[in-house]
Amino acid sequence: MAGIDLGQSAASWPVLKALVAALWNQYSAVLSIEVGDRKLDYLLWDGLDFPNTFASQDADAEHLAIGMLSLEGAFSLLASANWDGLLEAGVRELGHPETYRVTVTGEDLRSPAAAVATLYKFHGCAIRAISHENPYRRLLIARTSQITSWMTNDDFKIARDQLGAMLQVQRTLMVGMSAQDENIRHTFANANAHKGWQWDAAPTPVLFSAQELGDDHRNLLQNVYGEITYETHRAAICQAARIQAYAKPLLIALLLQVVSSKLKVLANDVTAPGLDGVARNSIVSGISFLRSRAASGGDVDRLAYVKQLAATLARAMHQHHAGVSAKGPQRYFPIDSDPVLRLKDKLIHQGSGMREAAAALGLIGFEESSHAWRTSTDDPLDARSGALRLTSTTGSARVFLAANDDAITGLLECEAFEDSDADVVVICSGRVTARQSRSPSGHRRTGVATARYVGLREMLRDARDLDDLRERFRQEVAL
């Protein structure tokens, strides 16, 4: 108390850090304090300056990663106890503002939506409370009494039932949430009261992103599996339920894993009669190598890293599919909106060119692992940047991926590169019909270096084995 001076800004109090630490997990008790005869939500609405504090917020790395994972089909159901609009800000920045069907009450689930994922904001939504104060302000769950009454409040019945059903059939990853609130624990306990999840099921039914499990986590696990089961297998349950990584690194790692897993499935499906299982595994290992190389640069500035990753993937996909390479950030373009398990033998990819593009990336990674060259990326906001850059001891080249000859024509028309650019390699998934005369062999005959066009489909079809494919590929890239 001696360190608190109500006549001075709280920022100057020497005990401020200790006060914040003591109150960190007591938000509902703090916001339950009544101030005279003011409204019960006075501390929330006026004390926090709610309309200004939550009106406009910038997404961080984890919100962007969740948005990309949702667009890639990895997440279709999300639930958040946070009021803020950071998840929505993330997908808005990615160019997909309608990604989430935001749900506070049952009415929100009844309207048609083109969303790819449902986001249950079961403690209310700041954006809606600010834009539509009546009725959404009263649905902001902040005080202890509100958390308790949430479990019987008819306003939330449909959303509550849907959350319970989700917990019964979907495994749960909890990120950045301590499970301190009574209604969260009750929802888990109610959903698993009858023939619930078995603690030793694989994959683990309930996971926490946390270095160490706290009392709230342990209480929730008791609710999920029952006290007798928890007490009997306590150490094993707690060990299985913990991922020792916080939100940012964990979600970025998941994103890299999902993207690389999709590319592996696509590369493995490529038509290449001369490649046996060992050869295909070698190409797939090249994708793993590139994934690990990409991950190695993610810890310095994670927000900048995720933004660059999103921009790089978006540019490469727009270039490949549409032959478009605009200046500045482009709308995020997922590898495929389906989850990984649905990509195997997917008919649309017989002609999309994505299988060949994935195989090309695998070959590039495999060659890099053999020290033939090194990959990097240029500025993803520059319209003249390719999917990546290859550098060897003798030269460097921008690599563009294109689904077909029309995409190449589009890239030339938007001036992503020119035919005369000697530092360009264009890997075409299909046949390079209009440019067969401008091949590396022609360059060697004339002595004039220009852009190299690599037709990968024919190369894969004609390759006798992996060694033959690698030799053909290196010759065509000509670095």
C-alpha positions in Angstrom: 0.0 0.0 0.0 2.9 2.3 0.7 3.9 2.0 -2.9 0.5 3.2 -4.2 0.0 6.9 -4.7 -3.5 7.6 -6.1 -2.3 11.2 -6.9 0.2 9.8 -9.5 -0.2 7.9 -12.7 -0.2 4.1 -12.0 2.7 3.8 -14.4 4.9 5.5 -11.8 4.1 3.2 -9.0 7.1 1.0 -8.0 4.8 -1.8 -7.1 2.9 -1.8 -10.4 4.6 -4.9 -11.8 3.8 -6.9 -8.6 0.2 -5.7 -8.7 -0.3 -6.8 -12.3 1.2 -10.2 -11.6 -1.1 -10.7 -8.7 -4.2 -9.7 -10.7 -3.2 -11.4 -14.0 -5.6 -14.3 -13.6 -8.2 -12.4 -11.6 -9.8 -10.3 -14.4 -13.4 -11.4 -13.6 -13.0 -10.5 -9.9 -11.4 -7.1 -10.7 -14.2 -6.2 -13.2 -16.8 -7.3 -10.7 -15.9 -4.4 -8.4 -18.8 -2.0 -8.1 -18.2 1.7 -8.4 -20.9 3.6 -6.5 -24.2 3.5 -8.3 -22.6 3.2 -11.8 -23.6 0.4 -14.2 -22.3 -3.0 -13.3 -20.1 -3.0 -16.4 -18.7 0.4 -15.6 -15.1 -0.8 -15.2 -15.3 -2.8 -18.4 -16.9 -0.2 -20.6 -15.6 3.1 -19.2 -12.7 2.0 -17.1 -11.1 0.1 -20.0 -12.4 2.8 -22.5 -13.8 -0.2 -24.3 -15.1 1.4 -27.5 -11.6 3.0 -28.2 -9.5 0.2 -26.8 -11.1 -2.5 -28.9 -12.2 -0.5 -32.0 -9.1 -1.1 -34.1 -6.3 -3.5 -33.3 -3.5 -4.9 -35.4 -3.2 -8.7 -35.7 -0.1 -10.4 -34.3 1.8 -13.4 -35.6 -0.5 -16.0 -34.0 -3.7 -14.4 -35.4 -2.2 -14.3 -38.9 -1.1 -18.0 -38.5 -4.5 -19.1 -37.4 -6.1 -17.3 -40.3 -3.8 -19.0 -42.8 -4.4 -22.4 -41.1 -8.2 -21.8 -41.4 -7.9 -20.9 -45.1 -5.8 -24.0 -45.6 -8.7 -26.1 -44.1 -6.8 -27.1 -40.9 -9.2 -25.3 -38.6 -13.0 -25.2 -39.2 -14.2 -24.7 -35.6 -12.6 -22.2 -33.2 -13.6 -20.9 -29.9 -12.3 -17.9 -28.0 -13.0 -16.4 -24.6 -11.5 -13.1 -25.8 -13.7 -10.1 -26.8 -11.1 -8.6 -29.1 -11.3 -8.6 -32.9 -7.7 -9.8 -33.5 -8.6 -13.0 -35.2 -10.8 -11.1 -37.6 -8.1 -8.5 -38.1 -5.7 -11.3 -39.1 -7.9 -12.7 -41.9 -8.8 -9.1 -43.0 -5.0 -8.4 -43.4 -4.7 -11.6 -45.4 -7.4 -10.3 -47.8 -10.2 -12.7 -46.6 -12.5 -10.7 -44.2 -15.3 -13.2 -44.5 -13.3 -16.2 -43.3 -15.0 -16.6 -40.0 -18.7 -16.9 -39.1 -18.5 -15.1 -35.8 -20.9 -16.6 -33.3 -22.0 -15.1 -30.0 -25.6 -16.3 -29.9 -27.7 -18.9 -31.7 -29.1 -16.3 -34.0 -25.6 -15.8 -35.5 -25.6 -19.5 -36.6 -28.9 -19.2 -38.4 -27.8 -16.7 -41.1 -26.2 -18.0 -44.3 -22.5 -17.4 -44.6 -19.7 -18.1 -47.0 -17.2 -18.5 -44.1 -14.7 -21.4 -44.1 -14.7 -21.6 -40.3 -17.0 -20.9 -37.4 -15.6 -18.8 -34.6 -17.4 -19.1 -31.3 -16.8 -15.9 -29.2 -18.6 -17.3 -26.2 -17.7 -14.4 -24.0 -19.0 -11.8 -26.5 -17.6 -9.8 -29.3 -16.1 -6.3 -29.0 -16.6 -5.4 -32.6 -20.3 -6.1 -32.4 -20.7 -4.5 -29.0 -19.1 -1.3 -30.4 -21.0 -1.2 -33.7 -24.3 -2.6 -32.2 -24.2 -1.6 -28.6 -27.7 -2.9 -28.2 -27.9 -5.9 -27.8 -24.3 -7.0 -27.9 -22.9 -4.9 -25.0 -24.9 -6.9 -22.4 -23.5 -10.1 -23.9 -19.9 -9.2 -23.0 -19.0 -11.8 -20.3 -16.6 -10.2 -17.9 -17.7 -10.4 -14.3 -17.7 -13.4 -12.1 -21.5 -13.5 -11.8 -21.8 -13.4 -15.7 -19.4 -16.3 -16.0 -21.5 -18.4 -13.6 -24.8 -17.4 -15.2 -23.5 -18.1 -18.7 -24.1 -21.8 -18.1 -27.9 -21.2 -17.8 -28.4 -18.0 -19.8 -30.8 -18.7 -22.7 -29.0 -16.1 -24.8 -26.1 -18.5 -25.1 -28.0 -21.8 -25.1 -27.6 -22.7 -28.8 -24.0 -21.6 -28.9 -23.4 -23.5 -25.7 -25.0 -26.7 -27.1 -22.9 -26.4 -30.3 -19.7 -26.0 -28.2 -20.6 -29.0 -26.2 -21.2 -31.1 -29.4 -17.9 -29.8 -30.8 -16.0 -31.0 -27.7 -17.5 -34.4 -28.0 -16.3 -35.1 -31.5 -13.3 -32.8 -32.0 -10.0 -33.0 -30.3 -9.0 -29.7 -28.6 -5.9 -27.6 -28.7 -6.0 -24.8 -26.1 -3.7 -21.9 -26.9 -3.2 -18.8 -24.7 -6.1 -19.7 -22.4 -5.6 -20.8 -18.8 -9.1 -22.5 -18.5 -9.5 -20.4 -15.3 -13.2 -19.6 -15.9 -15.8 -21.8 -14.3 -18.0 -22.0 -17.5 -15.1 -23.4 -19.6 -14.4 -26.2 -17.1 -18.1 -26.9 -16.8 -18.5 -27.1 -20.6 -15.7 -29.7 -20.9 -17.1 -31.7 -18.0 -20.6 -31.7 -19.3 -19.5 -32.7 -22.8 -17.5 -35.6 -21.5 -19.9 -36.8 -18.9 -21.1 -39.8 -21.0 -18.7 -41.9 -22.9 -16.2 -39.1 -23.2 -12.7 -39.1 -24.5 -10.2 -41.7 -23.2 -7.0 -40.1 -21.9 -4.7 -42.5 -23.8 -6.5 -42.1 -27.2 -4.2 -41.1 -30.0 -3.8 -38.3 -30.9 -4.2 -36.8 -27.4 -7.8 -35.5 -27.0 -7.0 -32.3 -25.1 -3.7 -30.4 -25.5 -2.5 -27.2 -23.8 0.1 -24.9 -25.2 2.1 -24.3 -22.0 5.5 -24.8 -20.5 4.0 -26.1 -17.3 0.4 -27.1 -16.5 -1.2 -24.9 -13.9 -4.0 -25.7 -11.4 -6.6 -24.6 -14.0 -5.3 -27.0 -16.6 -5.2 -29.8 -14.1 -8.8 -29.1 -13.0 -10.0 -29.2 -16.6 -8.3 -32.5 -17.2 -10.0 -33.9 -14.1 -13.3 -32.7 -15.6 -12.5 -34.2 -18.9 -11.3 -37.7 -17.8 -12.9 -38.0 -14.4 -11.2 -37.8 -11.0 -10.6 -41.6 -10.6 -8.9 -41.8 -14.1 -7.0 -38.6 -13.5 -5.7 -39.7 -10.1 -4.7 -43.2 -11.4 -2.8 -41.9 -14.5 -2.0 -38.3 -13.3 1.6 -38.1 -14.5 0.9 -39.7 -17.9 -2.2 -37.6 -18.5 -0.4 -34.3 -17.7 2.7 -35.2 -19.8 0.5 -36.1 -22.8 -1.6 -33.0 -22.5 1.3 -30.5 -22.6 3.0 -29.0 -25.6 5.9 -26.9 -24.4 5.6 -24.1 -26.9 3.8 -20.8 -26.6 1.2 -19.6 -29.2 3.5 -17.9 -31.7 6.1 -20.6 -32.3 3.6 -23.4 -32.0 1.1 -21.9 -34.6 3.9 -20.9 -37.0 5.3 -24.5 -36.7 1.8 -25.9 -37.4 1.5 -23.6 -40.4 4.8 -24.7 -41.9 3.9 -28.4 -41.2 0.5 -28.1 -42.9 1.8 -26.3 -46.0 4.7 -28.8 -46.4 2.5 -31.8 -45.8 0.2 -30.6 -48.6 3.1 -30.2 -50.9 4.4 -33.7 -50.0 1.0 -35.3 -50.9 0.9 -33.4 -54.2 4.5 -34.2 -55.1 3.9 -37.9 -54.3 0.9 -37.9 -56.6 2.8 -36.6 -59.6 2.8 -38.7 -62.8 6.3 -40.0 -63.2 6.5 -43.7 -64.4 10.2 -44.0 -63.9 10.2 -43.0 -60.3 9.9 -45.7 -57.7 8.9 -45.3 -54.0 12.5 -44.5 -52.9 12.8 -41.8 -55.6 9.5 -40.2 -54.6 10.6 -40.3 -50.9 13.7 -38.4 -51.9 11.7 -35.7 -53.6 9.4 -35.5 -50.6 12.5 -35.2 -48.3 13.5 -32.1 -50.3 10.2 -30.4 -49.3 11.0 -31.3 -45.6 14.4 -29.7 -46.1 12.9 -26.5 -47.4 10.4 -26.4 -44.6 13.2 -26.7 -42.0 15.2 -24.1 -43.8 12.2 -21.8 -43.8 11.6 -22.4 -40.1 15.2 -21.5 -39.2 14.6 -17.8 -39.7 11.4 -17.5 -37.7 12.5 -16.6 -34.2 14.0 -13.1 -34.7 10.8 -11.2 -35.5 7.9 -13.6 -35.6 5.3 -11.0 -36.8 7.5 -9.9 -39.7 8.3 -13.6 -40.4 4.6 -14.6 -40.7 3.8 -11.6 -42.9 6.7 -12.5 -45.2 5.7 -16.1 -45.3 2.1 -15.2 -46.2 3.2 -12.7 -48.9 5.7 -15.2 -50.4 3.2 -18.0 -50.6 0.5 -15.7 -52.0 2.8 -14.3 -54.7 4.0 -17.8 -55.7 0.4 -19.1 -55.9 -1.0 -16.1 -57.9 1.9 -16.4 -60.3 1.5 -20.2 -60.7 -2.3 -20.3 -61.2 -3.1 -16.9 -62.9 0.2 -15.5 -64.2 -0.4 -12.4 -61.9 2.3 -10.6 -60.0 1.0 -7.3 -58.7 3.0 -4.7 -56.8 2.6 -4.9 -53.0 0.8 -7.6 -50.9 -1.5 -10.0 -52.6 -4.5 -11.8 -51.2 -3.5 -15.0 -49.5 -3.9 -17.9 -51.8 -4.0 -21.3 -50.0 -2.3 -24.4 -51.4 -5.7 -26.0 -51.2 -8.7 -25.2 -49.0 -9.1 -28.8 -48.1 -7.2 -30.3 -45.2 -4.2 -32.6 -45.9 -6.2 -35.8 -45.6 -8.4 -34.9 -48.5 -5.6 -34.1 -51.0 -4.5 -37.6 -51.9 -5.7 -38.3 -55.5 -7.8 -35.2 -55.6 -9.1 -35.0 -59.2 -8.8 -31.3 -59.6 -5.0 -31.5 -59.2 -4.7 -33.8 -62.2 -4.7 -30.6 -64.3 -4.0 -27.8 -61.8 -0.2 -28.1 -62.1 0.2 -28.1 -58.4 1.6 -31.7 -58.3 4.4 -30.7 -60.7 5.0 -27.5 -58.9 5.3 -29.4 -55.6 7.7 -31.9 -57.2 9.8 -29.0 -58.5 10.1 -27.6 -55.0 11.0 -31.1 -53.7 13.7 -31.4 -56.4 15.1 -27.9 -55.5 15.2 -28.9 -51.8 16.8 -32.2 -52.5 19.5 -30.5 -54.7 20.1 -28.0 -51.9 20.5 -30.7 -49.4 23.2 -32.1 -51.7 24.9 -28.7 -51.8 24.2 -28.0 -55.5 22.7 -24.5 -54.7 21.1 -22.5 -51.9 17.5 -21.2 -51.7 16.4 -17.8 -50.5 13.5 -15.4 -51.1 13.5 -11.8 -52.4 11.1 -9.1 -51.3 7.7 -10.7 -51.6 6.1 -7.3 -52.1 8.2 -6.7 -55.3 6.2 -7.7 -58.4 9.5 -9.0 -60.0 10.1 -11.5 -57.2 9.7 -15.1 -58.0 8.6 -18.0 -55.8 12.2 -18.2 -54.6 15.8 -17.5 -55.6 18.5 -20.1 -56.3 22.2 -19.3 -55.8 25.1 -21.4 -56.8 28.9 -20.8 -57.0 28.4 -19.6 -60.6 25.3 -17.6 -60.5 21.9 -16.7 -59.1 18.3 -16.9 -60.5 14.8 -15.9 -59.7 12.6 -19.0 -60.0 9.0 -18.6 -61.1 6.4 -21.4 -61.0 3.7 -21.4 -63.7 0.9 -23.8 -64.2 0.9 -23.5 -68.0 1.9 -21.4 -71.0 -1.0 -19.0 -70.4 0.4 -18.3 -66.9 3.8 -17.6 -68.4 2.3 -15.2 -70.9 0.5 -13.4 -68.0 3.8 -13.0 -66.1 5.4 -11.5 -69.1 2.5 -9.2 -69.7 2.6 -7.9 -66.1 6.4 -7.5 -66.4 7.3 -9.9 -63.6 10.2 -10.7 -65.9 11.2 -10.4 -69.5 12.4 -12.9 -72.0 15.8 -11.2 -72.0 16.3 -11.6 -68.3 19.3 -13.9 -67.8 18.6 -14.4 -64.1 15.2 -16.0 -64.6 14.2 -19.7 -64.5 10.5 -20.4 -65.2 9.3 -23.9 -64.2 6.2 -24.7 -66.0 4.0 -27.5 -64.7 2.7 -28.3 -68.2 4.2 -28.1 -71.7 6.0 -24.9 -72.7 4.4 -24.8 -76.1 5.2 -21.3 -77.2 8.7 -21.2 -76.0 10.3 -24.5 -76.8 12.7 -22.8 -79.2 14.1 -20.8 -76.3 15.7 -23.7 -74.4 19.0 -23.9 -72.5 20.5 -25.8 -75.4 19.6 -22.9 -77.7 21.3 -20.4 -75.4 24.5 -22.5 -75.4 24.5 -22.5 -79.2 24.0 -18.7 -79.6 26.0 -17.7 -76.5 23.1 -15.3 -75.5 21.7 -15.9 -72.1 18.0 -15.4 -71.7 15.2 -16.6 -69.4 15.1 -20.4 -69.1 11.8 -22.2 -69.5 11.6 -25.7 -67.9 8.7 -28.0 -68.9 8.4 -30.3 -65.9 5.6 -32.5 -66.9 7.5 -34.0 -69.9 10.6 -34.2 -67.9 8.9 -36.2 -65.2 7.2 -38.5 -67.8 10.5 -39.2 -69.6 12.9 -39.6 -66.7 14.2 -43.1 -66.4 14.9 -42.8 -62.6 15.8 -40.2 -60.0 19.4 -39.7 -61.1 18.2 -39.1 -64.7 15.6 -36.7 -63.5 18.1 -34.8 -61.3 20.5 -34.5 -64.2 17.8 -33.2 -66.6 16.6 -30.8 -64.0 20.0 -29.3 -63.2 20.8 -29.0 -66.9 17.6 -27.1 -67.6 17.9 -24.8 -64.6 21.5 -24.2 -65.8 23.0 -22.6 -62.7 
